[in-house]
Amino acid sequence: MSSILHTVHWLDRAAVRLIERGPSRLRFFKQGLGDPDELQWFEDQAATSWPVADIDILWGPSTLRGGPRGGYVITDGSFESPFSFLPERSRHARVRRIEPPEGTDRCAVILAAWNDQTYRTRSKLATRLAEIGIASIMLENPYYGGRRPTPEPWQSIQTVVDLARMGRAVIEEGRALLSYGRTLDYRMGITGYSMGGAHSAYVATTVKDPVAAAPLAPSHSPSAVFNGTALAAGVGLTDDRDHERFHRYLGSVSLLNFAAPPHTSAAVLVAASDDGYVPEASARAIHEHWPGSKLVVTGGGHASLLIVRKPVLLRAIRDSFDRLHALERSR
């Protein structure tokens, strides 16, 4: 780990030290692999996609919030997850929509990063998107926030099977949200940061209809994140055989195992050159696998890209919608 830390941004190094020396609640997979048969099922299913499910979102009342450029409208909603292999409390999916008061025909589904337990971090991006005429729907991940299997512990990813369930559920829910958004006459996009960026790439590559994809700091496979990068410091597995089985599962999950969809020219990816969590090479692998996609590489690390380079992320999302519009006009 020390050799990696010398090559990454100082904020990422500080985060690794916090995980290494911090409280045990920051660790994950502390209860091991989980059911080995279920983990094998997920491994066997890693390169398959299912039909997109229909969902019905129950929306609550809308609220107009003030802002420096006209404000935005916020609405919370919920629906039953189309992925049934979840703990009971996780099956009730929750979303938050943020849109310009005057409305728009563009809407991006924003997926959660690792440990993004609430909407707070993504809301900063969503409100900025509303200012430039793009609505957003933020999905609360299963196992996070109000969808934790139990109110405690804070770190609810206790087994590798939990990770597999969450990943598959987010992809299926993200696909369903794209389909739902089109019934509202939105031109749809999909985005997310870090783990959310990886999930958004999986969603984009497994849907038939063209979509504006903007995976931000994405990995092509979880193996790129857990094998020797900063996040490896938080793995709580203690048995060597569990470690071996864990890495075998990670190796089975790769976006590169899917054929590139025909709408990749509408995709814009963003990577940080000194990222200690997601190697730049992993995002570049997606870019090279997706014909016509655009890759933006910026300086800084994983944390600084999100904190101080938000304009880069916003431009990537807006650019993906512009590229989608151009793709649609060319057909």
VEXZA-212402 format. One record per residue (C-alpha): residue number from 1; residue in one letter; x, y, z. Coordinates in pm, whole numbers, plus 32768, in hexadecimal, padded with zeros to 4 digits. Example, Ala and Ser with C-alpha at 12.3 -4.5 7.8 and 13.67 -1.06 7.14 Angstrom:
2
ATOM | 1 | a | 84CE | 7E3E | 830C
ATOM | 2 | s | 8557 | 7F96 | 82CA
END
This chain:
331
ATOM | 1 | m | 8000 | 8000 | 8000
ATOM | 2 | s | 811D | 80F2 | 804E
ATOM | 3 | s | 819D | 80EF | 7EE6
ATOM | 4 | i | 8043 | 814C | 7E6B
ATOM | 5 | l | 8022 | 8269 | 7F62
ATOM | 6 | h | 8157 | 8313 | 7ED8
ATOM | 7 | t | 80AF | 8335 | 7D84
ATOM | 8 | v | 7F5A | 83C1 | 7DE6
ATOM | 9 | h | 7ECA | 850F | 7E4D
ATOM | 10 | w | 7F00 | 8577 | 7FB8
ATOM | 11 | l | 7D8A | 857B | 8004
ATOM | 12 | d | 7D70 | 8410 | 7F97
ATOM | 13 | r | 7E9C | 83B7 | 806F
ATOM | 14 | a | 7DF5 | 845B | 819B
ATOM | 15 | a | 7CB7 | 8394 | 815E
ATOM | 16 | v | 7D79 | 824E | 8154
ATOM | 17 | r | 7E1F | 829F | 82A1
ATOM | 18 | l | 7CC9 | 82E2 | 8336
ATOM | 19 | i | 7C47 | 8190 | 82C2
ATOM | 20 | e | 7D81 | 80DB | 833A
ATOM | 21 | r | 7D8D | 817F | 8491
ATOM | 22 | g | 7C20 | 81DF | 84C4
ATOM | 23 | p | 7B03 | 812A | 8574
ATOM | 24 | s | 7A9D | 7FCB | 850B
ATOM | 25 | r | 7950 | 804F | 848A
ATOM | 26 | l | 7A0D | 80C8 | 8356
ATOM | 27 | r | 7A65 | 7F61 | 82F7
ATOM | 28 | f | 798F | 7E92 | 820C
ATOM | 29 | f | 7960 | 7D1C | 81D0
ATOM | 30 | k | 799A | 7CE3 | 8344
ATOM | 31 | q | 78AD | 7BB7 | 833A
ATOM | 32 | g | 7967 | 7B12 | 821D
ATOM | 33 | l | 78EA | 7AA0 | 80CB
ATOM | 34 | g | 7780 | 7A55 | 8123
ATOM | 35 | d | 76C8 | 7931 | 8086
ATOM | 36 | p | 77C6 | 788E | 7F97
ATOM | 37 | d | 76B2 | 7800 | 7EB8
ATOM | 38 | e | 7616 | 7957 | 7E90
ATOM | 39 | l | 7769 | 79EF | 7E45
ATOM | 40 | q | 779E | 78E4 | 7D3A
ATOM | 41 | w | 764C | 7940 | 7CA2
ATOM | 42 | f | 76B5 | 7AAD | 7C89
ATOM | 43 | e | 77FF | 7A44 | 7BEC
ATOM | 44 | d | 7746 | 7971 | 7AEA
ATOM | 45 | q | 765A | 7A96 | 7AA1
ATOM | 46 | a | 776C | 7B9D | 7A88
ATOM | 47 | a | 7768 | 7BB9 | 790D
ATOM | 48 | t | 75EF | 7BA6 | 78D7
ATOM | 49 | s | 74E2 | 7CB1 | 78C4
ATOM | 50 | w | 736F | 7C88 | 7908
ATOM | 51 | p | 723C | 7D2B | 786D
ATOM | 52 | v | 7205 | 7E8E | 78E9
ATOM | 53 | a | 70F7 | 7E93 | 79F5
ATOM | 54 | d | 6FCD | 7F7E | 7A02
ATOM | 55 | i | 6FB0 | 8048 | 7B43
ATOM | 56 | d | 6EA9 | 8132 | 7BCE
ATOM | 57 | i | 6F34 | 824E | 7CA0
ATOM | 58 | l | 6E5A | 82E4 | 7DB0
ATOM | 59 | w | 6EBA | 8454 | 7DC2
ATOM | 60 | g | 6E84 | 8536 | 7EEC
ATOM | 61 | p | 6E41 | 86AC | 7EE6
ATOM | 62 | s | 6F35 | 8791 | 7E30
ATOM | 63 | t | 6FED | 88AD | 7EDB
ATOM | 64 | l | 7089 | 89DF | 7E3B
ATOM | 65 | r | 71DD | 8A2F | 7ED0
ATOM | 66 | g | 729C | 8B72 | 7E9F
ATOM | 67 | g | 73E7 | 8B86 | 7DEB
ATOM | 68 | p | 74D5 | 8C87 | 7D55
ATOM | 69 | r | 7454 | 8C47 | 7BF5
ATOM | 70 | g | 72DE | 8C1D | 7C17
ATOM | 71 | g | 72C1 | 8AFF | 7D0D
ATOM | 72 | y | 724D | 899C | 7CCF
ATOM | 73 | v | 712C | 88B1 | 7D15
ATOM | 74 | i | 7166 | 8783 | 7DF5
ATOM | 75 | t | 7081 | 8651 | 7E09
ATOM | 76 | d | 70AF | 850A | 7EC4
ATOM | 77 | g | 7025 | 83C0 | 7E48
ATOM | 78 | s | 702F | 824A | 7E84
ATOM | 79 | f | 6FF7 | 8103 | 7DCD
ATOM | 80 | e | 7024 | 7F8E | 7E01
ATOM | 81 | s | 7171 | 7F0F | 7D83
ATOM | 82 | p | 715C | 7E25 | 7C56
ATOM | 83 | f | 727B | 7D5F | 7CF0
ATOM | 84 | s | 71DA | 7C77 | 7DEC
ATOM | 85 | f | 7316 | 7BDF | 7E85
ATOM | 86 | l | 733D | 7CF3 | 7F85
ATOM | 87 | p | 7301 | 7D09 | 80FC
ATOM | 88 | e | 719E | 7D7B | 8146
ATOM | 89 | r | 71F7 | 7EE0 | 81AE
ATOM | 90 | s | 72C9 | 7F0A | 8072
ATOM | 91 | r | 71B2 | 7EAE | 7F7E
ATOM | 92 | h | 7100 | 7FFA | 7FAD
ATOM | 93 | a | 71C3 | 80DF | 7EC4
ATOM | 94 | r | 71CE | 8256 | 7EFB
ATOM | 95 | v | 7220 | 836B | 7E05
ATOM | 96 | r | 723A | 84E5 | 7E04
ATOM | 97 | r | 71F9 | 85B9 | 7CCD
ATOM | 98 | i | 728C | 8715 | 7CA6
ATOM | 99 | e | 722A | 87E4 | 7B76
ATOM | 100 | p | 721C | 894B | 7AF8
ATOM | 101 | p | 70D7 | 8A04 | 7B50
ATOM | 102 | e | 7093 | 8A3D | 79DF
ATOM | 103 | g | 70BA | 88CD | 798B
ATOM | 104 | t | 71A3 | 8824 | 7892
ATOM | 105 | d | 71B2 | 8701 | 77A0
ATOM | 106 | r | 7301 | 8684 | 782B
ATOM | 107 | c | 731F | 85A7 | 7960
ATOM | 108 | a | 744B | 84ED | 79ED
ATOM | 109 | v | 7431 | 83CA | 7ADF
ATOM | 110 | i | 7549 | 83FB | 7BE0
ATOM | 111 | l | 75C4 | 82BF | 7C8E
ATOM | 112 | a | 7670 | 82B5 | 7DE0
ATOM | 113 | a | 77E2 | 829F | 7E2A
ATOM | 114 | w | 7874 | 81B3 | 7F2E
ATOM | 115 | n | 77E5 | 8205 | 8087
ATOM | 116 | d | 770E | 831B | 7FF4
ATOM | 117 | q | 7604 | 82DC | 80FC
ATOM | 118 | t | 752D | 840D | 80B3
ATOM | 119 | y | 74DF | 84FB | 7F96
ATOM | 120 | r | 75B6 | 8610 | 8025
ATOM | 121 | t | 76EF | 85EF | 7F4D
ATOM | 122 | r | 7631 | 85AF | 7E0B
ATOM | 123 | s | 753E | 86CB | 7E52
ATOM | 124 | k | 7659 | 87C3 | 7E22
ATOM | 125 | l | 7687 | 873C | 7CC4
ATOM | 126 | a | 7510 | 871F | 7C83
ATOM | 127 | t | 74C3 | 8888 | 7CDE
ATOM | 128 | r | 75DC | 8901 | 7BFA
ATOM | 129 | l | 754B | 882A | 7AE4
ATOM | 130 | a | 73F6 | 88CA | 7B19
ATOM | 131 | e | 7499 | 8A1D | 7AE5
ATOM | 132 | i | 7509 | 89B3 | 7988
ATOM | 133 | g | 73BA | 8918 | 792D
ATOM | 134 | i | 73ED | 87AA | 7986
ATOM | 135 | a | 7307 | 86F5 | 7A7A
ATOM | 136 | s | 7387 | 85D2 | 7B47
ATOM | 137 | i | 7304 | 84A3 | 7C01
ATOM | 138 | m | 73E3 | 842B | 7D1C
ATOM | 139 | l | 73BC | 82BF | 7D83
ATOM | 140 | e | 73FC | 8259 | 7EEB
ATOM | 141 | n | 74C4 | 8117 | 7EDB
ATOM | 142 | p | 7447 | 7FDA | 7F81
ATOM | 143 | y | 7510 | 7FA5 | 80C3
ATOM | 144 | y | 753A | 8120 | 80E4
ATOM | 145 | g | 7475 | 822A | 819E
ATOM | 146 | g | 7310 | 81C4 | 81E5
ATOM | 147 | r | 7348 | 8085 | 811B
ATOM | 148 | r | 7440 | 7FED | 8210
ATOM | 149 | p | 73D2 | 7E8D | 8274
ATOM | 150 | t | 73CD | 7F05 | 83DD
ATOM | 151 | p | 73F4 | 8064 | 846D
ATOM | 152 | e | 754F | 7FFD | 84DD
ATOM | 153 | p | 766C | 7FC5 | 8499
ATOM | 154 | w | 76D6 | 80F8 | 83D9
ATOM | 155 | q | 77A5 | 801F | 82ED
ATOM | 156 | s | 769B | 7F2E | 8273
ATOM | 157 | i | 776F | 7E7E | 816B
ATOM | 158 | q | 77C9 | 7D62 | 8255
ATOM | 159 | t | 7808 | 7C4E | 8152
ATOM | 160 | v | 787E | 7C32 | 7FEB
ATOM | 161 | v | 7720 | 7BB5 | 7F95
ATOM | 162 | d | 7697 | 7D01 | 8018
ATOM | 163 | l | 7775 | 7DB5 | 7F1D
ATOM | 164 | a | 7701 | 7CD1 | 7E04
ATOM | 165 | r | 7593 | 7D06 | 7E5C
ATOM | 166 | m | 75B9 | 7E7D | 7E70
ATOM | 167 | g | 766E | 7E95 | 7D24
ATOM | 168 | r | 7573 | 7DC4 | 7C65
ATOM | 169 | a | 744B | 7E77 | 7D03
ATOM | 170 | v | 74D6 | 7FD2 | 7CAF
ATOM | 171 | i | 750A | 7F6E | 7B45
ATOM | 172 | e | 73AA | 7EE2 | 7B24
ATOM | 173 | e | 7310 | 800E | 7BD7
ATOM | 174 | g | 73DC | 8100 | 7B03
ATOM | 175 | r | 7367 | 8058 | 79C3
ATOM | 176 | a | 71FF | 8068 | 7A3D
ATOM | 177 | l | 7221 | 81DA | 7A93
ATOM | 178 | l | 729B | 8228 | 7932
ATOM | 179 | s | 716C | 817A | 78A2
ATOM | 180 | y | 7085 | 822B | 7997
ATOM | 181 | g | 711B | 837F | 7946
ATOM | 182 | r | 70D0 | 8351 | 77D7
ATOM | 183 | t | 6F5D | 832A | 782C
ATOM | 184 | l | 6F74 | 848D | 78B6
ATOM | 185 | d | 6FFE | 8505 | 7765
ATOM | 186 | y | 715E | 853B | 77E6
ATOM | 187 | r | 7293 | 8502 | 7713
ATOM | 188 | m | 734A | 8424 | 780D
ATOM | 189 | g | 74AE | 841A | 788C
ATOM | 190 | i | 7567 | 8348 | 798C
ATOM | 191 | t | 768A | 83B6 | 7A66
ATOM | 192 | g | 772E | 8384 | 7BB5
ATOM | 193 | y | 787B | 83AB | 7C64
ATOM | 194 | s | 7972 | 8295 | 7CBA
ATOM | 195 | m | 789E | 8160 | 7D03
ATOM | 196 | g | 7779 | 8224 | 7C79
ATOM | 197 | g | 7844 | 8265 | 7B3F
ATOM | 198 | a | 788C | 80F1 | 7B18
ATOM | 199 | h | 771D | 809A | 7B4A
ATOM | 200 | s | 76B6 | 81A8 | 7A51
ATOM | 201 | a | 779D | 810E | 794F
ATOM | 202 | y | 76FE | 7FB9 | 7987
ATOM | 203 | v | 75A3 | 8050 | 7963
ATOM | 204 | a | 7603 | 8104 | 7822
ATOM | 205 | t | 7699 | 7FD0 | 7785
ATOM | 206 | t | 756F | 7EED | 77D3
ATOM | 207 | v | 744E | 7FC4 | 7753
ATOM | 208 | k | 73CD | 7FC3 | 75F0
ATOM | 209 | d | 735F | 812C | 75CD
ATOM | 210 | p | 7468 | 823C | 75A1
ATOM | 211 | v | 74C8 | 82EB | 76E3
ATOM | 212 | a | 75A8 | 840E | 7742
ATOM | 213 | a | 76B0 | 835E | 7814
ATOM | 214 | a | 77A7 | 841B | 78ED
ATOM | 215 | p | 7861 | 8323 | 79CD
ATOM | 216 | l | 7935 | 83F4 | 7ABA
ATOM | 217 | a | 7A72 | 8352 | 7B4B
ATOM | 218 | p | 79EC | 81FB | 7AE4
ATOM | 219 | s | 7A92 | 80A7 | 7AF5
ATOM | 220 | h | 7A60 | 7F9C | 79EC
ATOM | 221 | s | 7A5C | 7E92 | 7AFE
ATOM | 222 | p | 7A59 | 7E8F | 7C7B
ATOM | 223 | s | 7BA1 | 7DD2 | 7C65
ATOM | 224 | a | 7C44 | 7F18 | 7BF7
ATOM | 225 | v | 7BD0 | 7FBB | 7D3C
ATOM | 226 | f | 7C11 | 7EAA | 7E3C
ATOM | 227 | n | 7D54 | 7E18 | 7DB2
ATOM | 228 | g | 7E69 | 7EEA | 7E43
ATOM | 229 | t | 7DC1 | 8040 | 7E3D
ATOM | 230 | a | 7D67 | 8117 | 7F68
ATOM | 231 | l | 7C18 | 806E | 7FAB
ATOM | 232 | a | 7CCC | 7F26 | 7FF1
ATOM | 233 | a | 7D23 | 7FB8 | 8146
ATOM | 234 | g | 7BB9 | 7F92 | 81B3
ATOM | 235 | v | 7B88 | 7E23 | 8156
ATOM | 236 | g | 7B33 | 7D6B | 8297
ATOM | 237 | l | 7B63 | 7C05 | 821C
ATOM | 238 | t | 7C4E | 7B42 | 82FD
ATOM | 239 | d | 7C57 | 79E6 | 825F
ATOM | 240 | d | 7D4C | 79AE | 813F
ATOM | 241 | r | 7C56 | 78C9 | 808E
ATOM | 242 | d | 7B4D | 79D9 | 80A8
ATOM | 243 | h | 7C40 | 7ACE | 800B
ATOM | 244 | e | 7C81 | 79DE | 7EEC
ATOM | 245 | r | 7B0D | 79A6 | 7EB2
ATOM | 246 | f | 7AC8 | 7B1C | 7ECC
ATOM | 247 | h | 7BC4 | 7B71 | 7DBD
ATOM | 248 | r | 7B41 | 7A5A | 7CDF
ATOM | 249 | y | 79E8 | 7AF6 | 7CF3
ATOM | 250 | l | 7A74 | 7C52 | 7CAB
ATOM | 251 | g | 7B25 | 7BCE | 7B78
ATOM | 252 | s | 79DE | 7B47 | 7AED
ATOM | 253 | v | 793B | 7C9F | 7AF1
ATOM | 254 | s | 79B1 | 7D78 | 79D1
ATOM | 255 | l | 7908 | 7E6C | 78E9
ATOM | 256 | l | 79F5 | 7DF2 | 77DA
ATOM | 257 | n | 793B | 7CA5 | 77D6
ATOM | 258 | f | 7810 | 7D58 | 7738
ATOM | 259 | a | 7803 | 7DBE | 75CC
ATOM | 260 | a | 780E | 7F37 | 75A4
ATOM | 261 | p | 76B2 | 7FC7 | 7562
ATOM | 262 | p | 7673 | 808E | 7421
ATOM | 263 | h | 764C | 81DA | 74D9
ATOM | 264 | t | 77A6 | 81FE | 7576
ATOM | 265 | s | 77F2 | 8334 | 74A7
ATOM | 266 | a | 770D | 83EA | 759C
ATOM | 267 | a | 77E8 | 8389 | 76C5
ATOM | 268 | v | 78DB | 846F | 777B
ATOM | 269 | l | 79BB | 83DB | 7887
ATOM | 270 | v | 7A8A | 849A | 7987
ATOM | 271 | a | 7BC1 | 8419 | 7A3C
ATOM | 272 | a | 7CC0 | 84B1 | 7B2A
ATOM | 273 | s | 7E30 | 8481 | 7AE0
ATOM | 274 | d | 7E99 | 844F | 7C4E
ATOM | 275 | d | 7D6C | 8386 | 7CC3
ATOM | 276 | g | 7DBD | 829F | 7DE7
ATOM | 277 | y | 7C73 | 81E6 | 7DD7
ATOM | 278 | v | 7C21 | 81B3 | 7C67
ATOM | 279 | p | 7D4F | 819B | 7B80
ATOM | 280 | e | 7D3F | 827B | 7A50
ATOM | 281 | a | 7D8A | 8146 | 797F
ATOM | 282 | s | 7C3F | 80AC | 79E8
ATOM | 283 | a | 7B73 | 81CF | 795E
ATOM | 284 | r | 7C4F | 81CB | 7829
ATOM | 285 | a | 7BFB | 805A | 77F6
ATOM | 286 | i | 7A88 | 80B5 | 77E2
ATOM | 287 | h | 7AD5 | 81D1 | 76F1
ATOM | 288 | e | 7B9A | 80E9 | 760E
ATOM | 289 | h | 7A83 | 7FE6 | 761D
ATOM | 290 | w | 7977 | 80E6 | 75C3
ATOM | 291 | p | 79A1 | 8160 | 745A
ATOM | 292 | g | 797A | 82D6 | 7432
ATOM | 293 | s | 7974 | 8322 | 75A7
ATOM | 294 | k | 7A2E | 844B | 7638
ATOM | 295 | l | 7B23 | 8434 | 775D
ATOM | 296 | v | 7B7D | 8567 | 782A
ATOM | 297 | v | 7CAF | 853B | 7909
ATOM | 298 | t | 7CE9 | 864B | 7A09
ATOM | 299 | g | 7DEC | 8681 | 7B16
ATOM | 300 | g | 7DB6 | 8632 | 7C83
ATOM | 301 | g | 7D3B | 8504 | 7D40
ATOM | 302 | h | 7BF6 | 8452 | 7D8C
ATOM | 303 | a | 7B82 | 853D | 7E9F
ATOM | 304 | s | 7BFB | 8680 | 7E00
ATOM | 305 | l | 7B51 | 8630 | 7CB5
ATOM | 306 | l | 7A03 | 8629 | 7D67
ATOM | 307 | i | 7A44 | 874B | 7E56
ATOM | 308 | v | 7AF7 | 8854 | 7D87
ATOM | 309 | r | 7AC3 | 87EE | 7C1D
ATOM | 310 | k | 7948 | 87E2 | 7C14
ATOM | 311 | p | 793E | 88BC | 7AD8
ATOM | 312 | v | 79F5 | 87A5 | 7A20
ATOM | 313 | l | 78EB | 86AC | 7A8D
ATOM | 314 | l | 77CF | 8796 | 7A2F
ATOM | 315 | r | 7862 | 87D2 | 78D6
ATOM | 316 | a | 7883 | 865C | 789E
ATOM | 317 | i | 7713 | 8621 | 78EF
ATOM | 318 | r | 769F | 8744 | 7816
ATOM | 319 | d | 7789 | 86D4 | 76FE
ATOM | 320 | s | 76F8 | 8574 | 7708
ATOM | 321 | f | 7599 | 8600 | 76CF
ATOM | 322 | d | 7617 | 86D6 | 75B0
ATOM | 323 | r | 76C0 | 85A5 | 7517
ATOM | 324 | l | 7580 | 84DB | 7541
ATOM | 325 | h | 74BD | 85EC | 748C
ATOM | 326 | a | 75BA | 85E5 | 7370
ATOM | 327 | l | 75A4 | 8469 | 7360
ATOM | 328 | e | 742A | 8472 | 734C
ATOM | 329 | r | 7430 | 8579 | 7236
ATOM | 330 | s | 7524 | 84A8 | 716A
ATOM | 331 | r | 7436 | 8380 | 715D
END
